[in-house]
């Protein structure tokens, strides 16, 4: 390889490093808006250090720009590349642990955020991002219509409902929105029928006693969504679980939604809770008037 060939390779390396740096900062800007630190942030940081080493190598070889002696310049290049590789490996290890132990051991997730449309306009609900609500006397059909409208106006919806997903999608036009169906499929033949006829690739069945599974659904959803809007039917959950357990469940998912700048609406029939229990829920959930 002659000197000219080496210069061409260094030039392309510098151009690619510049492109990688631009993409990295674009990713940073997006992640900071979502307020969530993803493992590939570390991949981006490593790209910056690699880019710096490439710029230094290109400048010292092509323009004869050196940091003191040639040995010092070479030493700095090695240090930058070592830092870049260390950060890159850390990011990859972090992603590996998340995939293996947190997101289902490399199983593709079903309940991923989507938008049904990008219409403009405001909702007919008095709600704001970063807040959680309890709806006691509101008409459920109206609330689910507003939920459906929110998914067409920039929000990414997640519906946890007692109605089967097929009926919900037909009734409210939620074609792609993830739906968790709270359902007791105690018989084997009923469970098989449910999975084959009622569920689709964006739906999942969950027993009302499996609150940890619902929590995992919500955790995974809000950490991927940029504008989460979650609606939860609580009637069957309340019938099947101790109130204290439900209270802690709601406290957790409301904190999770609030920190993600999302909206959470919990639907509940007033006759399922006593007045003092409803008062305890109102301590951390806003009442949707």
C-alpha positions in Angstrom: 0.0 0.0 0.0 1.4 3.3 -1.0 1.1 6.6 0.8 -1.7 7.8 -1.4 -3.8 4.7 -0.7 -3.3 5.2 3.0 -4.4 8.8 2.8 -7.6 7.8 1.0 -8.4 5.2 3.7 -7.8 7.7 6.4 -10.0 10.2 4.6 -12.9 7.8 4.4 -12.4 6.8 8.0 -12.7 10.5 9.0 -15.8 10.9 6.9 -17.4 7.8 8.4 -16.4 9.0 11.9 -18.0 12.4 11.2 -21.2 10.7 10.1 -21.3 8.4 13.1 -20.8 11.5 15.4 -23.8 13.2 13.7 -26.0 10.2 14.1 -24.9 9.8 17.7 -25.9 13.3 18.6 -29.2 12.8 16.8 -29.9 9.8 19.0 -28.9 11.7 22.1 -31.3 14.4 21.3 -34.1 11.9 20.9 -33.3 10.0 24.1 -33.1 13.1 26.2 -36.6 14.1 25.0 -37.8 10.6 26.1 -36.0 11.0 29.4 -34.8 7.4 29.2 -31.2 6.1 29.1 -30.9 3.2 26.8 -27.8 0.9 26.5 -27.1 2.2 23.0 -26.3 5.6 24.5 -23.0 4.0 25.6 -22.6 2.7 22.0 -23.0 6.3 20.9 -20.5 7.6 23.4 -18.0 5.0 22.2 -18.6 6.2 18.7 -17.5 9.7 19.7 -14.3 8.5 21.2 -13.6 6.4 18.1 -14.3 9.4 15.9 -11.8 11.5 17.9 -9.1 8.9 17.5 -9.8 8.8 13.7 -9.7 12.6 13.4 -6.4 12.7 15.3 -5.0 9.9 13.1 -6.2 11.6 9.9 -4.8 15.0 11.0 -1.5 13.7 12.1 -1.0 11.7 8.9 -2.5 13.9 6.3 -1.9 17.4 7.6 1.1 16.6 9.9 -0.7 18.0 12.9 0.7 16.4 16.1 0.2 16.7 19.8 3.8 17.3 20.6 5.9 14.4 19.5 4.7 11.6 17.3 4.9 9.2 20.3 2.5 11.4 22.3 0.0 11.6 19.4 0.1 7.8 19.0 -0.4 7.4 22.8 -3.5 9.6 22.8 -4.9 7.7 19.8 -4.5 4.4 21.8 -6.1 5.9 24.9 -9.1 7.2 22.9 -9.6 3.8 21.3 -9.3 2.0 24.6 -11.9 4.2 26.2 -14.2 3.8 23.2 -13.9 0.0 23.2 -14.5 -0.2 27.0 -17.6 1.9 26.8 -18.9 -0.1 23.8 -18.4 -3.4 25.6 -20.2 -2.0 28.7 -23.1 -0.9 26.5 -23.3 -4.3 24.9 -23.1 -6.2 28.2 -25.9 -4.0 29.6 -28.1 -4.7 26.5 -27.4 -8.4 26.9 -28.5 -8.4 30.5 -31.7 -6.5 29.6 -32.6 -8.9 26.8 -31.8 -12.0 28.8 -33.2 -11.2 32.3 -35.6 -8.3 31.7 -37.2 -8.6 28.4 -38.0 -12.2 28.2 -34.7 -13.9 27.3 -34.5 -12.8 23.7 -38.2 -13.4 23.1 -39.8 -10.7 20.8 -42.1 -8.5 22.8 -45.7 -8.3 21.6 -47.1 -5.3 23.5 -45.0 -2.6 21.8 -46.0 1.1 21.5 -47.7 2.2 18.2 -49.7 5.2 17.0 -53.0 4.7 15.2 -52.7 8.1 13.4 -51.3 11.6 13.6 -54.4 13.8 13.7 -54.4 17.1 15.4 -56.8 18.5 18.0 -57.5 18.2 21.7 -59.2 15.5 23.7 -62.5 16.0 25.4 -60.8 14.7 28.6 -59.4 17.1 31.3 -56.1 15.2 31.6 -52.5 16.2 31.4 -49.2 14.3 30.8 -47.4 13.1 33.8 -50.6 12.5 35.8 -52.7 9.5 36.8 -56.4 9.4 37.2 -59.2 7.3 38.6 -62.6 7.3 36.9 -65.5 6.2 39.0 -68.6 7.8 37.5 -67.5 8.4 34.0 -69.1 6.5 31.1 -66.8 3.7 30.1 -67.8 3.9 26.4 -67.0 7.6 26.3 -63.6 7.0 28.0 -62.6 4.3 25.6 -63.7 6.4 22.7 -61.4 9.2 24.0 -58.6 6.7 24.5 -59.0 5.6 20.9 -59.0 9.2 19.8 -55.8 9.8 21.8 -54.0 7.0 19.9 -54.8 8.9 16.7 -53.5 12.2 18.0 -49.9 11.4 18.8 -50.3 9.2 22.0 -49.2 5.6 22.1 -51.9 3.7 23.9 -51.9 0.5 26.0 -55.3 -0.8 27.0 -55.7 -3.3 29.8 -59.4 -4.4 29.6 -61.9 -7.0 30.6 -63.4 -7.0 27.1 -61.9 -9.4 24.5 -59.5 -7.6 22.1 -61.4 -8.6 19.0 -64.5 -6.8 20.1 -62.5 -3.8 21.3 -60.7 -3.4 18.0 -63.9 -3.5 16.0 -65.8 -1.2 18.4 -63.2 1.5 18.8 -61.0 1.2 15.8 -57.9 0.2 17.7 -56.2 -1.8 14.9 -52.6 -1.9 16.2 -52.8 -0.7 19.8 -51.5 -3.3 22.3 -54.2 -4.8 24.4 -53.9 -7.0 27.5 -57.1 -8.9 28.1 -57.9 -9.5 31.8 -59.5 -12.9 31.6 -59.9 -16.1 33.6 -59.3 -19.0 31.2 -59.5 -21.8 33.7 -60.5 -24.6 31.3 -57.9 -25.9 28.8 -60.4 -25.8 25.9 -61.5 -22.3 26.7 -57.9 -21.1 26.9 -57.1 -22.7 23.5 -60.2 -21.0 22.0 -59.2 -17.7 23.5 -55.7 -17.8 22.1 -56.8 -18.9 18.6 -59.9 -16.7 18.1 -59.6 -13.7 20.4 -56.0 -12.7 20.5 -53.7 -11.3 17.8 -50.1 -10.3 17.5 -50.7 -7.2 19.5 -52.8 -8.8 22.3 -52.0 -10.8 25.3 -54.1 -12.7 27.9 -53.5 -12.2 31.6 -55.2 -13.6 34.7 -56.5 -10.9 37.2 -54.4 -12.5 39.9 -51.2 -12.1 37.9 -50.5 -8.5 38.9 -46.8 -8.9 38.5 -47.3 -9.9 34.9 -49.4 -6.7 34.3 -46.7 -4.7 35.9 -44.1 -6.2 33.6 -46.3 -5.3 30.6 -46.5 -1.7 31.8 -42.8 -1.4 32.6 -41.8 -2.6 29.2 -44.4 -0.5 27.4 -43.6 2.9 29.1 -39.9 2.4 28.7 -40.4 2.1 25.0 -43.1 4.7 24.5 -42.5 8.4 24.0 -46.1 9.5 24.8 -47.8 6.6 26.8 -51.5 6.6 27.4 -52.6 3.7 29.6 -56.2 2.7 30.5 -56.9 -0.1 33.0 -60.1 -1.8 33.8 -60.0 -2.5 37.6 -63.3 -4.3 38.3 -62.1 -7.9 37.9 -58.8 -7.1 39.5 -60.5 -5.7 42.5 -62.8 -8.7 42.8 -60.0 -11.2 42.7 -57.4 -9.5 44.8 -57.0 -8.0 48.3 -57.6 -4.2 48.3 -54.2 -3.5 49.9 -52.5 -5.4 47.1 -54.4 -3.6 44.4 -53.6 -0.3 46.1 -49.9 -1.0 46.0 -50.2 -2.2 42.4 -51.9 1.1 41.4 -49.4 3.2 43.3 -46.5 1.5 41.4 -48.0 1.8 37.9 -49.1 5.4 38.6 -45.5 6.3 39.6 -44.2 4.5 36.6 -46.5 6.4 34.3 -45.9 9.8 35.9 -42.2 9.5 35.7 -42.5 8.6 32.0 -44.6 11.7 31.4 -47.5 9.5 30.5 -51.2 9.4 31.2 -52.8 6.7 33.3 -56.6 6.3 33.7 -58.0 3.6 36.0 -61.6 2.6 35.5 -63.5 1.4 38.6 -67.1 0.8 39.7 -67.9 2.7 42.8 -69.7 -0.2 44.4 -66.5 -2.3 44.5 -64.7 -0.1 47.0 -65.7 1.3 50.3 -65.6 5.1 50.9 -62.5 5.0 52.9 -60.8 2.8 50.3 -61.7 5.2 47.6 -60.4 8.0 49.7 -57.0 6.2 50.0 -56.8 5.8 46.2 -57.6 9.5 45.8 -54.5 10.3 47.8 -52.3 9.5 44.8 -54.7 9.3 41.9 -56.5 12.4 40.6 -60.3 12.1 40.2 -61.4 12.3 36.5 -64.4 14.6 36.6 
